[in-house]
Amino acid sequence: MTKRMTPEEMIPTPKPPKKLGLFAWLRGRFFAGMVIAAPLAATFFILQFLITFIDDRVRPLLPPLLKPETYTNYAIPGFGVLVLIIALTVLGAVAANLVGRSLLSATDRILSRVPIVRNVYAAIKQLTEVLTNNQQASFDRCVMIEYPKTGSWCIGFVSSHAKGEIGERLGTDKIGVFVPTTPNPTSGFLIYVNPEECIEMEMTVEEGAKMILTAGLVVPDFKPTNGIPDTTPSSIAEGEVRAEELAEER
């Protein structure tokens, strides 16, 4: 006759948590340190590169009397950036008066007539005017479109509705979607699609650009409609650290 089990015996005994080894502990702390230090180091090196780049091009244009190294034994980092800011401020002040506008118009006419130079100058000028004068000249939202084939989806940014000749030929209901490339989101291609062919995303344009820049390694947090938080790690390093932390809690 089979012995009847008590309720206490029917409850399985939990297994003791697996002890975290020294190597696993060191690996988790290494990834934690890398996640913290990587953004700081990248920001520092980018700023250092920009400051050095501007200094190396502005400092040779200055007369010896204005160079700090004339009076000191070393060059002051960022002095070229300061000179550039002052020069741009003075240029803006000069261009605001009548004489400055006349000189600016004359320079514009000269550059617009020089072969090859006029193409580059006109493109850069038009882009600058759009970005500075048009407050709506920015991506509206982040979407997903089915490209380059059925079942494949990519992230894109809505620019504007079809206008001009494109709107006349395709219809003004079409929207332009800029699809950036990975890991360089400054390049890509523009595609016009129907709004219903896009999947609206809750992530912002900045978050979408960050995801493209990291080739999908960094994914913004998302709370599903069912109320269950998304516990998927936003990066590989974060997943490693979270796994080690869960092992320690057990």
Secondary structure, DSSP 4 states (H G I P E B T S, - for coil): -PPPPPHHHHSPPPPPPPPPPHHHHHHHHHHHHHHHHHHHHHHHHHHHHHHHHHHHHHGGGS-GGG-GGGTSSSPPTTHHHHHHHHHHHHHHHHHTSHHHHHHHHHHHHHHTTSTTHHHHHHHHHHHHHHHHH-TT-S---EEEEE-SSTT-EEEEEEEEE--HHHHHHH-TT-EEEEEE-SS-TT-EEEEEE-GGGEEE-SS-HHHHHHHHHTTTSS------TTS----S-SSHHHHHHHHHHHHHH-
